[in-house]
Amino acid sequence: MSRIEFREVGVIAGKEFHDRLRNRWVLAVGAVFTIFALVIAYFGAAQQGAVGFRSIDVTIASLVSLVIYLVPLIALILGYDSIVGERERGSLELLLSMPITRFELLLGKFLGLALALGVATVAGFGLAGVLLIYQLGSGAVFHYAGFIVSAVLLGLAFLSMAVMVSVLAQDRMRASGVAIALWFVYVLIYDLILLGILVLSEGRFSMNFFPVLLLLNPADIFRILNIFGFEDVRRIYGLAAVFPQTLANPWLLGSAMVFWILAPLGVATWRFK
């Protein structure tokens, strides 16, 4: 395997990131995250007849639902045409004619898009966090910082899937269709399927295997990472009954999320070569 030229990787990554800055993508997504985070945090407990900024556990529980729906969708939209778009525009052959390997090109594109997504996520939720921490106290800093880090990891996992789809797809139309399908499966359908299995099995399904199935979905990993540490919230979500404490280790869950980032990128690398 040839040595990776990180200078070339940096050039590709820088171009991808600056393109997103120039078209105001980072600013727009950051603003969306900030506005939605503040609205959800303030009105998140409206169903219980209360509004306003409450404890950090209730606030994070409210924001988790927002992130699970919004961040994967934005990540998939951001990356689904990263390679297939270049191919359709005819610029991919030009890029590959330069002194750069296919892996360096793919890695540079992923890192540039990841930086744009990470900056938008940290800036958007970070600005909201300043107000939340002012309202809830400095004790909320640690938990809220962990929430932002896990949101970035979730976005990178779905961005990695999007890049994989972009490499495998024959055209942008098919890539966009598969990207939307992935969002529906992992965000909307997957948990419903698991719930259906539990109901239809009438208790015959081994609960010892159920936590492993949750780890096969990065959205579920993100949810567990953020709410398992809060006893009241964990009881509301019902995780205490189906997810053992031994598997709720943040390092284990974080490693599972990193696997979800590296695995699709590995498939994309293999196919792109």
Steps between C-alpha positions, in 0.01 A plus 500: 500500500640838400565767757214743556581856398319699769570828322285391206235370741501838673459685171194294406356533852560875504324544167195304619483698824545841335234413242254447785608824663468694175145381429397579860425132573681500836334825607153379400527163673653657812213749518245219460660302783509804728136598442363147525710422808371804688139438398512129588678567830243763600185318389625143539290437812183664365324162495533491879352847524828681562715727285836661556856382547496213749764258627782387273367141480158617375668745261731239348216249475304759302794579273578132433185462291590811299852375427387148403264638237701797372873419513489170304284661230737796461805270494346279230403801289849643541689192383281300263638667183860549615635245248214422263445874451861545389455205264187646339660843461802340332743644757583164662727394213678834520558458874629146457739612225684708758776355722257380765378151584136399513525449877647846550219652295233310693656576838542867415138534396377322813718709733395826336131413525551371854664828600210700354244281678697506825541879500129551427399257775737637765425862413123449484457301820786688666327836462182351643709342775630836618147611581403161643800491731424856610147391588579155644835566668861400438432145615335435165823565304633144515178330393427753227854473361458122486173549316669719235786252451258210457294708253814558292578126505145421391533742210834350395353149505224598257742710295717190461193307379425781255852488354469122465170543315658764278776259399264207438220687321494531120345848497391779734132410478560148628744626762241744636236226508725263694601781739135578578431128544786472750353788699158337507641162602733612779300793637138394451463131421776314687362544853149420380630170359668415830184588690298283264736206555462534876121516478457216250745272680289528819803478721670214311759738355818505712539835672874432524530546124285813485777745611722371218227589251489852644874533438436430131337842470715813555186700587427260787861519616470878512175478695646260756816708538301806598215373714627187675683705760179669618290263711166680452544541126620142460184375669283711269668356190480147642870436443552373853298191413667412168855634518736369771719733701812307397453594133420864576868588547565829314833372367336186359218698342747758368708221345186362335431845355859524368450160336193643323722780368786280381309200362302675221808708416699176472242355260508822297879486483500137384239566232652826381834332437 
